[in-house]
């Protein structure tokens, strides 16, 4: 059993995730450090344009990208401590896709926008998890996934 399949072995947890109903959001936003604000804003708004993504709030060194205030957002920022941003080892942001086709579409769109492959689209855990992985323009790891 691989580490990935061991982490996903609890079928009760997977059933709960698959059957999740819309309720109060747990995550308001997540933040990633970037080297070039304009480049990062363009990358993420273009990547998720089909989902209605736009700059919701722009405060100079930090911009929040999403569909509207009050919904989960991705924030891109120049680090507050003025040190160089770096991608966390083991850190990743996973974006839900509606289906495997959308996961593949987002993967290829990210590559066309300058991201690099970190794992081509594919079934990672049989009948449980399908994912596609890229590194954005600043090296942050992102995943497009579907349970099932």
C-alpha positions as CSV (number, residue, x, y, z in Angstrom):
1,X,0.0,0.0,0.0
2,X,1.4,3.4,-0.9
3,X,1.5,6.4,1.4
4,X,-1.2,8.0,-0.7
5,X,-3.5,5.0,-0.6
6,X,-3.0,4.5,3.1
7,X,-4.0,8.1,3.7
8,X,-7.2,7.5,1.7
9,X,-8.0,4.0,3.0
10,X,-10.8,5.2,5.3
11,X,-13.8,4.7,3.1
12,X,-16.1,6.3,5.6
13,X,-14.2,9.6,5.4
14,X,-14.3,9.4,1.6
15,X,-18.0,8.8,1.6
16,X,-18.5,11.8,3.9
17,X,-16.4,14.0,1.5
18,X,-18.2,12.8,-1.6
19,X,-21.6,13.4,0.0
20,X,-20.6,16.8,1.4
21,X,-23.4,19.3,1.2
22,X,-22.9,23.1,0.9
23,X,-22.9,24.6,4.3
24,X,-20.9,27.3,6.2
25,X,-17.5,27.7,4.6
26,X,-14.6,26.6,6.7
27,X,-11.9,28.4,4.6
28,X,-12.2,32.1,3.9
29,X,-9.0,32.4,1.9
30,X,-5.6,30.9,1.5
31,X,-2.5,33.0,0.7
32,X,0.5,32.3,-1.4
33,X,3.6,34.4,-1.8
34,X,4.6,35.6,-5.2
35,X,7.5,37.4,-6.9
36,X,5.4,39.5,-9.4
37,X,2.0,40.6,-8.4
38,X,0.6,41.5,-11.8
39,X,1.9,38.2,-13.3
40,X,0.3,36.2,-10.5
41,X,-3.0,38.0,-10.7
42,X,-3.2,37.5,-14.4
43,X,-2.2,33.8,-14.1
44,X,-4.9,33.0,-11.6
45,X,-7.7,35.1,-13.0
46,X,-7.1,33.7,-16.5
47,X,-6.8,30.1,-15.1
48,X,-10.2,30.3,-13.3
49,X,-12.0,32.7,-15.7
50,X,-14.4,30.0,-16.6
51,X,-15.4,29.7,-12.9
52,X,-16.1,33.5,-12.8
53,X,-12.8,34.4,-11.0
54,X,-11.8,38.0,-10.8
55,X,-9.8,40.3,-8.5
56,X,-12.3,40.8,-5.6
57,X,-10.1,43.0,-3.4
58,X,-6.7,44.5,-4.4
59,X,-4.7,46.2,-1.7
60,X,-1.4,46.6,-3.5
61,X,0.9,44.0,-2.0
62,X,-2.0,41.5,-1.6
63,X,-4.9,40.7,-3.9
64,X,-7.9,38.4,-3.3
65,X,-9.1,36.3,-6.3
66,X,-12.5,34.7,-6.3
67,X,-16.0,35.1,-7.4
68,X,-17.3,37.5,-4.7
69,X,-16.7,38.6,-1.1
70,X,-17.9,36.1,1.4
71,X,-16.9,33.1,-0.7
72,X,-13.5,31.3,-0.4
73,X,-10.7,33.1,-2.2
74,X,-7.1,32.7,-3.1
75,X,-4.9,35.6,-2.1
76,X,-1.6,36.3,-3.9
77,X,0.8,38.6,-2.0
78,X,4.3,40.0,-1.6
79,X,5.4,38.6,1.7
80,X,4.9,41.0,4.6
81,X,8.4,40.5,5.9
82,X,9.8,41.6,2.5
83,X,11.8,38.4,2.2
84,X,11.6,36.3,-1.0
85,X,8.6,34.1,-1.3
86,X,9.1,30.4,-1.5
87,X,6.9,27.4,-2.0
88,X,6.4,25.3,1.1
89,X,7.8,21.8,1.1
90,X,4.7,19.6,1.4
91,X,2.3,22.5,0.9
92,X,-0.2,22.4,-1.9
93,X,-3.5,24.1,-2.8
94,X,-6.1,21.7,-4.3
95,X,-8.9,23.1,-6.5
96,X,-12.0,21.1,-7.0
97,X,-12.9,20.2,-10.6
98,X,-16.5,19.3,-11.6
99,X,-15.2,16.2,-13.3
100,X,-12.1,14.6,-14.8
101,X,-12.5,16.5,-18.0
102,X,-12.4,19.8,-16.1
103,X,-9.3,18.7,-14.1
104,X,-7.6,18.0,-17.4
105,X,-8.7,21.3,-18.9
106,X,-7.5,23.3,-15.9
107,X,-4.2,21.4,-16.0
108,X,-3.6,22.1,-19.7
109,X,-4.7,25.8,-19.3
110,X,-2.3,26.2,-16.4
111,X,0.6,24.8,-18.5
112,X,-0.4,27.1,-21.4
113,X,-0.2,30.0,-18.9
114,X,3.4,29.1,-18.0
115,X,2.9,26.6,-15.1
116,X,5.1,23.5,-15.1
117,X,4.0,19.9,-14.8
118,X,4.3,18.3,-11.4
119,X,2.1,15.2,-12.3
120,X,0.0,14.7,-15.4
121,X,-3.7,14.2,-15.1
122,X,-4.6,10.7,-14.0
123,X,-6.3,8.3,-11.6
124,X,-4.2,8.3,-8.5
125,X,-6.2,5.9,-6.3
126,X,-8.5,3.6,-8.2
127,X,-12.2,4.7,-8.0
128,X,-11.2,7.2,-5.3
129,X,-9.1,10.1,-6.5
130,X,-8.2,11.7,-9.8
131,X,-5.7,14.5,-9.9
132,X,-3.5,16.7,-12.0
133,X,-0.6,18.7,-10.6
134,X,1.3,21.8,-11.6
135,X,3.7,24.4,-10.2
136,X,2.6,27.9,-10.8
137,X,4.9,30.7,-12.0
138,X,6.4,31.1,-8.5
139,X,6.8,27.3,-7.8
140,X,3.7,26.9,-5.7
141,X,2.2,23.4,-6.1
142,X,-1.5,23.3,-7.1
143,X,-3.8,20.4,-7.8
144,X,-7.0,20.0,-9.8
145,X,-8.9,17.1,-8.4
146,X,-12.1,15.0,-8.4
147,X,-13.0,12.4,-5.8
148,X,-14.1,9.2,-7.5
